[in-house]
Amino acid sequence: MNQITGTIFDWLIPVAIVLFGFFFGVLVERIISNKLKQVLQRTKLKSYDIVNISLNKIPTLLAGILGIYGALAYMPIRHESFVIVNKVLVVLIILIATISISRLSVGFIRFYAHKNQFPSVSLFTNIAKITVLVLGFLIILQYLGISITPILTALGVGGLAVALALQDTLSNLFAGMHIIASRLVSPGDYVKIETGEEGIVKDINWRNTAIQSLSNNMIIVPNVKISTSIITNYDKPQKELTIGLPLSVDFTVDFKTVEKSVIQIAQNVLKEIPGGVADFVPSISLNSISDGNINFNVFIKVKEFTAQFVIRDEFYRRVHQAFLENSIPSPMTKRGVVLRDNSRKEGVDESNV
């Protein structure tokens, strides 16, 4: 049966009301956006920016739906169609409100995390988004007259079975939440796991922790492994790192001259190569004297763990060049070799062979 009646002239007023609703929504959205920008520039609060992004297109859609709702009174349609359209419009309003609340919750979680220097929040944002969408879906079902009590009962009973079936997944979920909440490991940190894997933490999600190695490969580690392993975090409590560069020189050289030259080289490298702490004063610590060699460490400081490789390479290159230019002999192991003449039973010792 045709539910739409009336002539084209009977639809002019409803269409005009709908168009006015959308036009009014666009106008309101622009006014709100401009006011929020002014407040943001005046107060420098990022929270207003979050509200502006979350409400993008929402006022226009709401005003358009309200325009359709107001035009229903003038539409030449039957009562049955009026009831159906009315329910669809209410469902759309609930859905739009759910999406807006979901955007706002995700935005404020990220804002709070950034303000408090919190680590990865992808896990919390996903949980918040799913929670708001599920609540909105339940409200829609309740409005449509579909009882949600059996659904909640089924979810409660089936939740136990799902928890048992997804035990590993839930373990990784709670382990990931613990890792994020403890702040001991954060995205951007350079870490090394006791099993040998190391690299930069890229993300901590609901199941895995993604670590990017120096060879640009992605290492995926379950959150449970991260929470139960011994981990070395080279970026905590601070990113700056003091490293020791081992060197050896021949015992016969003037060590004071070598020490002065090596420290000067280290200072120049820290100042000239990006990644070095320019104001750090290098130091030398003797390790041992063995096999005619003087073994020592040169201590320098770099801004982060990955910066040490370029610094180390340049340092050794300059030290090698300086040793060649100053004729500093490289360390050599001296061993005694005994040659015996069995017929004469006499031994001859020769050194430096």
C-alpha positions in Angstrom: 0.0 0.0 0.0 1.3 3.4 -0.9 2.1 5.3 2.3 2.9 8.6 0.6 0.1 10.9 -0.4 -0.4 14.4 -1.5 0.9 16.5 -4.4 4.3 18.0 -5.0 3.0 21.3 -3.5 2.2 19.5 -0.3 5.9 18.6 0.1 7.3 22.1 -0.4 6.9 23.1 3.2 8.5 19.9 4.6 11.4 20.1 2.2 11.9 23.7 3.1 11.9 22.9 6.8 14.5 20.1 6.2 16.8 22.3 4.2 16.5 25.1 6.7 17.5 22.6 9.4 20.6 21.6 7.6 21.5 25.2 6.8 20.9 26.2 10.4 23.2 23.3 11.5 26.0 24.4 9.2 25.7 28.0 10.6 25.7 26.8 14.2 28.7 24.5 13.5 30.7 27.4 12.0 29.8 29.7 14.9 30.8 27.0 17.5 34.0 26.3 15.6 35.0 29.9 15.4 34.3 30.5 19.1 36.3 27.4 20.1 39.2 28.6 18.0 39.1 32.0 19.7 39.0 30.4 23.2 41.9 28.1 22.2 44.1 30.9 21.0 43.3 32.9 24.1 43.7 30.2 26.7 46.0 27.8 24.8 44.0 24.8 26.2 44.1 21.8 23.9 40.9 20.5 25.4 38.9 23.0 23.4 40.5 21.7 20.3 39.5 18.1 21.2 35.9 19.3 21.6 36.1 21.0 18.2 37.4 17.9 16.5 34.9 15.6 18.3 31.9 17.8 17.3 32.9 17.9 13.6 29.8 17.7 11.4 27.7 16.7 14.5 25.7 19.9 14.8 24.9 19.8 11.1 23.6 16.3 11.3 21.6 16.9 14.4 20.0 20.0 13.0 19.2 18.2 9.8 17.5 15.3 11.7 15.6 17.8 13.9 14.5 19.5 10.7 13.2 16.2 9.3 11.5 15.6 12.7 9.8 19.0 12.5 8.8 18.5 8.9 7.0 15.3 9.8 4.0 17.3 11.0 3.6 18.7 7.5 4.4 15.6 5.5 1.4 14.0 3.7 2.2 10.4 4.9 0.1 7.8 6.8 0.3 7.2 10.5 2.2 3.9 10.1 5.0 5.6 8.1 5.1 8.5 10.5 5.8 6.1 13.4 8.5 4.3 11.5 10.2 7.5 10.4 10.0 8.9 13.9 11.7 5.8 15.4 14.4 5.9 12.7 15.2 9.6 13.5 15.4 8.9 17.2 17.8 5.9 16.6 19.9 8.2 14.4 20.0 10.8 17.2 21.1 8.2 19.7 23.7 6.9 17.2 25.1 10.4 16.6 25.3 11.1 20.3 27.1 7.8 20.9 29.7 8.6 18.2 30.2 12.1 19.7 30.7 10.7 23.2 33.1 8.1 21.8 35.1 10.8 20.1 35.2 12.9 23.2 36.3 10.1 25.5 39.1 9.0 23.1 40.2 12.7 22.7 40.3 13.4 26.4 42.2 10.1 27.1 44.8 11.1 24.6 44.9 14.7 26.0 45.3 13.4 29.6 48.0 11.0 28.5 50.0 13.7 26.6 49.6 16.1 29.5 51.0 13.6 32.0 53.5 12.1 29.6 51.7 8.8 29.7 52.9 6.0 27.4 50.9 4.4 24.6 47.1 4.8 25.1 45.9 2.8 22.1 44.7 0.0 24.4 42.7 2.4 26.6 41.2 4.3 23.7 40.0 1.1 22.1 38.5 -0.1 25.4 36.7 3.3 25.8 35.5 3.4 22.2 34.1 -0.2 22.4 32.4 0.5 25.8 30.6 3.6 24.6 29.5 2.0 21.3 28.1 -1.1 23.2 26.2 1.2 25.6 24.8 3.1 22.7 23.7 -0.1 21.0 22.0 -1.3 24.2 20.1 2.0 24.5 18.9 1.7 20.9 17.7 -1.8 21.5 15.9 -0.7 24.7 14.2 2.2 22.8 13.0 -0.2 20.1 11.3 -2.3 22.7 13.8 -5.2 22.6 14.5 -6.3 26.1 18.2 -6.3 26.9 17.9 -8.3 30.0 18.2 -11.7 28.2 21.2 -10.3 26.3 22.9 -9.2 29.5 22.1 -12.6 31.1 23.5 -14.4 28.1 26.6 -12.2 28.1 27.1 -12.9 31.8 26.8 -16.7 31.3 28.8 -16.8 28.1 31.4 -14.4 29.5 32.8 -17.2 31.7 33.1 -19.6 28.7 34.7 -16.9 26.6 37.1 -16.0 29.4 38.2 -19.6 29.6 38.5 -19.9 25.9 40.4 -16.6 25.6 42.6 -17.1 28.6 45.8 -16.2 26.8 44.3 -13.2 25.1 42.9 -11.9 28.4 46.3 -12.5 30.1 48.0 -10.4 27.4 45.3 -7.7 27.7 45.8 -7.2 31.5 49.5 -7.5 31.1 49.4 -4.7 28.5 47.4 -2.6 30.9 49.9 -3.2 33.6 52.8 -2.3 31.4 51.2 1.0 30.3 50.1 1.9 33.9 53.5 1.2 35.4 55.3 3.5 32.8 58.4 1.3 33.0 58.3 0.7 29.3 56.9 3.3 26.9 56.7 3.8 23.1 60.0 5.3 22.0 62.1 3.6 24.6 65.1 1.4 23.5 64.8 -1.9 25.4 66.5 -5.2 25.5 64.7 -8.4 26.6 66.5 -11.1 28.4 66.0 -13.5 25.5 68.1 -11.2 23.3 65.6 -9.2 21.3 66.2 -5.4 21.4 65.0 -2.3 19.7 62.7 0.7 19.9 59.2 0.1 21.4 56.7 1.3 18.7 53.4 0.4 20.3 51.7 -1.5 23.1 48.3 -2.8 22.1 45.8 -5.2 23.6 47.8 -8.3 22.8 51.3 -7.5 21.7 54.2 -5.1 22.1 55.8 -4.1 18.8 59.5 -3.5 18.9 61.5 -2.2 15.9 65.0 -3.4 15.7 68.0 -1.4 14.4 67.8 -3.5 11.2 64.3 -2.0 10.7 62.5 -5.3 11.4 59.4 -5.5 13.6 59.6 -7.8 16.6 56.2 -8.8 18.0 56.3 -9.9 21.6 53.3 -11.0 23.6 52.6 -8.6 26.5 52.8 -11.5 29.0 56.4 -12.1 27.9 57.2 -8.4 28.4 55.7 -8.4 31.9 57.5 -11.5 33.1 60.9 -11.0 31.5 63.9 -9.1 32.7 64.1 -6.0 30.6 66.8 -3.4 30.3 65.4 0.0 29.4 68.1 2.2 28.1 65.9 5.3 28.2 64.9 5.2 31.8 65.4 7.0 34.1 66.9 9.3 31.5 67.8 9.0 27.8 71.4 10.3 28.2 73.8 7.4 28.4 77.4 7.1 29.5 79.4 4.5 27.6 82.9 3.2 27.9 85.0 2.8 24.8 87.9 0.3 25.3 91.4 1.0 24.1 94.8 -0.5 24.4 98.3 1.0 23.8 101.8 -0.5 24.0 103.4 -0.4 27.5 106.4 1.5 26.2 104.5 4.6 25.1 104.1 7.8 27.1 100.6 7.2 28.5 100.1 10.9 29.6 100.6 11.9 25.9 98.1 9.2 24.8 95.6 10.2 27.5 95.7 13.9 26.5 95.3 13.1 22.8 92.5 10.6 23.3 90.5 13.0 25.6 90.8 15.8 23.1 89.6 13.5 20.3 86.6 12.4 22.5 85.7 16.1 23.2 85.8 17.0 19.5 83.7 14.0 18.6 81.0 14.9 21.2 80.9 18.5 20.0 80.9 17.8 16.2 78.9 14.7 15.8 75.1 14.9 16.4 74.0 12.7 19.3 76.9 13.5 21.6 76.5 15.6 24.8 78.8 18.5 23.9 79.3 19.8 27.4 80.3 16.4 28.9 84.0 16.1 29.9 85.4 12.7 28.8 87.4 10.7 31.3 89.8 7.7 31.3 89.9 4.7 33.6 92.7 2.2 33.6 91.6 -1.4 33.5 94.8 -3.5 33.5 98.3 -3.9 32.3 98.8 -7.3 30.7 101.0 -8.8 28.0 102.9 -5.5 27.7 99.7 -3.5 27.0 97.9 -0.8 28.9 94.2 -1.4 28.7 91.8 1.4 29.5 88.3 2.8 28.9 87.3 6.2 27.6 84.0 7.3 29.0 81.8 9.6 26.9 78.1 10.6 27.1 75.5 10.4 24.3 72.0 11.7 24.1 70.3 8.3 23.5 71.2 4.7 23.1 71.1 4.6 19.3 73.4 7.7 19.0 76.4 5.8 20.4 77.0 3.8 17.2 77.9 6.9 15.0 79.9 8.4 17.9 81.8 5.2 18.5 82.7 4.8 14.8 83.9 8.3 14.4 85.9 8.1 17.7 87.8 5.0 16.7 88.5 6.4 13.2 90.1 9.5 14.6 92.0 7.6 17.3 93.5 5.3 14.6 94.5 8.3 12.5 96.1 10.1 15.5 98.1 7.0 16.4 99.4 6.7 12.9 100.4 10.4 12.7 102.1 10.3 16.1 103.8 6.9 15.5 102.1 5.4 18.6 102.7 1.6 18.3 99.7 -0.6 18.3 99.5 -3.1 21.2 101.1 -6.5 20.5 101.1 -9.6 22.5 104.6 -10.7 23.4 105.2 -14.4 23.8 108.3 -16.5 24.4 109.1 -19.3 22.1 111.5 -22.1 23.2 113.6 -23.9 20.5 115.4 -27.0 21.6 118.1 -28.9 19.9 117.6 -32.5 21.0 121.1 -33.5 20.1 122.8 -30.8 22.1 120.1 -30.6 24.9 120.4 -26.8 24.9 117.5 -24.4 24.8 117.5 -21.1 23.1 114.9 -18.5 24.1 113.8 -16.0 21.5 111.4 -13.2 22.3 109.3 -11.0 20.1 108.7 -13.6 17.5 
